[in-house]
Amino acid sequence: MEMARLSPEVIAVRNSRDPNGPALIYTRAEIEALVLGAKDGDFDEFLQ
């Protein structure tokens, strides 16, 4: 996964194995929620 800041409030995310593929665009708040959720263990069920 690759992330790039497009502006202070917009982040693009794409598959680093397919750099010519599409990028998903998220707000800073959405990325922050994802990171904080990962830290809190909200996605641990996917690892079992």
MODELLER restraints for C-alpha pairs under 7 A, 6 or more apart:
rsr = mdl.restraints
at = mdl.atoms
rsr.add(forms.Gaussian(group=physical.xy_distance, feature=features.Distance(at['CA:1:A'], at['CA:13:A']), mean=6.82, stdev=0.5))
rsr.add(forms.Gaussian(group=physical.xy_distance, feature=features.Distance(at['CA:1:A'], at['CA:14:A']), mean=5.72, stdev=0.5))
rsr.add(forms.Gaussian(group=physical.xy_distance, feature=features.Distance(at['CA:1:A'], at['CA:15:A']), mean=4.71, stdev=0.5))
rsr.add(forms.Gaussian(group=physical.xy_distance, feature=features.Distance(at['CA:1:A'], at['CA:16:A']), mean=5.01, stdev=0.5))
rsr.add(forms.Gaussian(group=physical.xy_distance, feature=features.Distance(at['CA:2:A'], at['CA:13:A']), mean=5.60, stdev=0.5))
rsr.add(forms.Gaussian(group=physical.xy_distance, feature=features.Distance(at['CA:2:A'], at['CA:14:A']), mean=5.36, stdev=0.5))
rsr.add(forms.Gaussian(group=physical.xy_distance, feature=features.Distance(at['CA:2:A'], at['CA:15:A']), mean=6.23, stdev=0.5))
rsr.add(forms.Gaussian(group=physical.xy_distance, feature=features.Distance(at['CA:2:A'], at['CA:16:A']), mean=5.45, stdev=0.5))
rsr.add(forms.Gaussian(group=physical.xy_distance, feature=features.Distance(at['CA:3:A'], at['CA:11:A']), mean=6.64, stdev=0.5))
rsr.add(forms.Gaussian(group=physical.xy_distance, feature=features.Distance(at['CA:3:A'], at['CA:12:A']), mean=5.58, stdev=0.5))
rsr.add(forms.Gaussian(group=physical.xy_distance, feature=features.Distance(at['CA:3:A'], at['CA:13:A']), mean=4.56, stdev=0.5))
rsr.add(forms.Gaussian(group=physical.xy_distance, feature=features.Distance(at['CA:3:A'], at['CA:14:A']), mean=6.69, stdev=0.5))
rsr.add(forms.Gaussian(group=physical.xy_distance, feature=features.Distance(at['CA:4:A'], at['CA:11:A']), mean=5.59, stdev=0.5))
rsr.add(forms.Gaussian(group=physical.xy_distance, feature=features.Distance(at['CA:4:A'], at['CA:12:A']), mean=5.19, stdev=0.5))
rsr.add(forms.Gaussian(group=physical.xy_distance, feature=features.Distance(at['CA:4:A'], at['CA:13:A']), mean=6.62, stdev=0.5))
rsr.add(forms.Gaussian(group=physical.xy_distance, feature=features.Distance(at['CA:5:A'], at['CA:11:A']), mean=4.48, stdev=0.5))
rsr.add(forms.Gaussian(group=physical.xy_distance, feature=features.Distance(at['CA:5:A'], at['CA:12:A']), mean=6.36, stdev=0.5))
rsr.add(forms.Gaussian(group=physical.xy_distance, feature=features.Distance(at['CA:6:A'], at['CA:12:A']), mean=6.71, stdev=0.5))
rsr.add(forms.Gaussian(group=physical.xy_distance, feature=features.Distance(at['CA:9:A'], at['CA:27:A']), mean=5.56, stdev=0.5))
rsr.add(forms.Gaussian(group=physical.xy_distance, feature=features.Distance(at['CA:9:A'], at['CA:28:A']), mean=4.87, stdev=0.5))
rsr.add(forms.Gaussian(group=physical.xy_distance, feature=features.Distance(at['CA:10:A'], at['CA:25:A']), mean=6.89, stdev=0.5))
rsr.add(forms.Gaussian(group=physical.xy_distance, feature=features.Distance(at['CA:10:A'], at['CA:26:A']), mean=5.85, stdev=0.5))
rsr.add(forms.Gaussian(group=physical.xy_distance, feature=features.Distance(at['CA:10:A'], at['CA:27:A']), mean=4.69, stdev=0.5))
rsr.add(forms.Gaussian(group=physical.xy_distance, feature=features.Distance(at['CA:10:A'], at['CA:28:A']), mean=5.73, stdev=0.5))
rsr.add(forms.Gaussian(group=physical.xy_distance, feature=features.Distance(at['CA:11:A'], at['CA:25:A']), mean=5.80, stdev=0.5))
rsr.add(forms.Gaussian(group=physical.xy_distance, feature=features.Distance(at['CA:11:A'], at['CA:26:A']), mean=5.27, stdev=0.5))
rsr.add(forms.Gaussian(group=physical.xy_distance, feature=features.Distance(at['CA:11:A'], at['CA:27:A']), mean=6.06, stdev=0.5))
rsr.add(forms.Gaussian(group=physical.xy_distance, feature=features.Distance(at['CA:11:A'], at['CA:28:A']), mean=6.46, stdev=0.5))
rsr.add(forms.Gaussian(group=physical.xy_distance, feature=features.Distance(at['CA:12:A'], at['CA:23:A']), mean=5.90, stdev=0.5))
rsr.add(forms.Gaussian(group=physical.xy_distance, feature=features.Distance(at['CA:12:A'], at['CA:24:A']), mean=5.57, stdev=0.5))
rsr.add(forms.Gaussian(group=physical.xy_distance, feature=features.Distance(at['CA:12:A'], at['CA:25:A']), mean=4.53, stdev=0.5))
rsr.add(forms.Gaussian(group=physical.xy_distance, feature=features.Distance(at['CA:12:A'], at['CA:26:A']), mean=6.27, stdev=0.5))
rsr.add(forms.Gaussian(group=physical.xy_distance, feature=features.Distance(at['CA:13:A'], at['CA:23:A']), mean=5.32, stdev=0.5))
rsr.add(forms.Gaussian(group=physical.xy_distance, feature=features.Distance(at['CA:13:A'], at['CA:24:A']), mean=5.12, stdev=0.5))
rsr.add(forms.Gaussian(group=physical.xy_distance, feature=features.Distance(at['CA:13:A'], at['CA:25:A']), mean=6.37, stdev=0.5))
rsr.add(forms.Gaussian(group=physical.xy_distance, feature=features.Distance(at['CA:14:A'], at['CA:22:A']), mean=6.50, stdev=0.5))
rsr.add(forms.Gaussian(group=physical.xy_distance, feature=features.Distance(at['CA:14:A'], at['CA:23:A']), mean=4.54, stdev=0.5))
rsr.add(forms.Gaussian(group=physical.xy_distance, feature=features.Distance(at['CA:14:A'], at['CA:24:A']), mean=6.28, stdev=0.5))
